[in-house]
Amino acid sequence: MAVAAKRVKEQLVKPAKASPSNSVTRADLCEAVHNEIGLSRAESASLVEDVLNHISDTLVAGDNVKISSFGSFVLRQKGLRVGRNPKTGEEVPIEPRKVLTFRPSQLLRGRINDGATA
């Protein structure tokens, strides 16, 4: 079990190979799990989906998600405010809503600002 945990940690430190659009997709994450941990492609896809679903379900339930050494997904409640239609100048009420923000950890900020790829 300790060997598998070490391999997972090593994979998390390596940068994922991005798709041609310079974004890491679910498929990229599944492929990284498949290559580094050795699970089948179907098991890798299932694992990635389970993790993403757990994060999504937690946020939908109204709780924040904190991932050590990565960052936090934080829900904020925004109150009622008055906006303005830029074309007509008419005032329009903007209803209260929840917004999702991401706050990177100090470690991730440091890696981004230093250009480190570990």
C-alpha positions in Angstrom: 0.0 0.0 0.0 2.8 2.4 0.8 4.4 1.8 -2.6 1.2 2.6 -4.4 0.7 5.8 -2.3 4.3 6.9 -3.1 3.7 6.3 -6.9 0.5 8.4 -6.7 2.3 11.2 -4.9 5.1 11.1 -7.5 2.5 11.4 -10.3 0.9 14.4 -8.6 4.2 16.2 -8.5 4.9 15.6 -12.3 3.1 18.1 -14.6 0.4 16.4 -16.7 0.9 16.4 -20.4 -1.7 18.9 -21.7 -3.9 18.5 -24.7 -3.3 20.6 -27.9 -5.5 23.3 -26.4 -3.1 23.7 -23.5 -5.8 22.5 -21.0 -5.6 19.3 -19.0 -8.7 17.3 -19.8 -10.4 14.3 -18.1 -8.9 12.1 -20.7 -5.4 13.5 -19.9 -5.9 12.8 -16.2 -7.2 9.3 -17.0 -4.1 8.6 -19.2 -1.8 9.9 -16.5 -3.4 7.5 -13.9 -3.2 4.7 -16.4 0.5 5.3 -17.2 1.8 6.0 -13.7 -0.3 3.6 -11.5 -0.9 0.9 -14.0 -4.7 0.6 -13.7 -6.6 -0.3 -16.8 -7.9 2.6 -18.9 -11.5 1.8 -17.7 -10.4 1.7 -14.1 -8.4 4.9 -14.5 -11.4 6.6 -16.0 -13.7 5.4 -13.2 -11.2 6.6 -10.6 -11.0 10.1 -12.1 -14.8 10.3 -12.5 -15.3 9.2 -8.9 -12.9 11.9 -7.6 -14.5 14.6 -9.7 -18.0 13.5 -8.7 -17.1 13.5 -5.1 -15.7 17.1 -5.4 -18.8 18.2 -7.3 -21.2 16.6 -4.8 -19.4 18.2 -1.9 -19.7 21.7 -3.6 -23.4 21.1 -4.5 -24.0 20.3 -0.8 -22.7 23.7 0.1 -19.3 22.7 1.5 -15.9 23.9 0.5 -13.2 21.6 -0.8 -9.6 21.8 0.4 -6.9 19.8 -1.3 -3.6 20.0 0.6 -0.7 21.5 -1.3 -3.0 22.3 -4.2 -5.8 24.8 -3.2 -9.3 25.3 -2.1 -12.6 25.5 -3.9 -14.6 28.1 -1.9 -18.3 28.9 -2.3 -19.3 32.5 -1.6 -22.8 34.0 -1.3 -23.2 37.2 -3.2 -26.0 39.5 -2.2 -28.6 41.4 -4.2 -27.1 44.3 -6.1 -28.0 46.8 -8.8 -26.4 46.4 -12.2 -26.7 48.6 -15.2 -27.5 47.7 -18.8 -24.5 49.3 -20.6 -26.5 49.9 -23.8 -29.5 51.6 -22.3 -28.2 52.7 -18.9 -31.3 51.1 -17.3 -30.8 49.8 -13.8 -31.4 46.0 -13.4 -31.4 44.1 -10.2 -28.9 41.2 -10.0 -30.3 38.4 -7.9 -28.4 36.9 -4.9 -26.4 33.8 -6.0 -23.6 31.5 -5.0 -20.3 31.7 -6.8 -17.4 29.3 -6.8 -13.8 30.5 -6.5 -10.5 28.7 -6.5 -7.8 29.8 -4.1 -4.4 28.1 -4.8 -2.2 27.0 -1.9 1.0 28.9 -1.1 2.9 25.9 -2.5 1.1 26.0 -5.8 1.5 29.8 -6.0 5.2 29.4 -5.4 5.5 26.8 -8.1 3.6 28.9 -10.6 5.5 32.1 -9.8 8.9 30.4 -9.8 8.1 28.6 -13.0 9.0 25.3 -11.3 7.8 22.1 -12.9 9.0 19.9 -10.0 
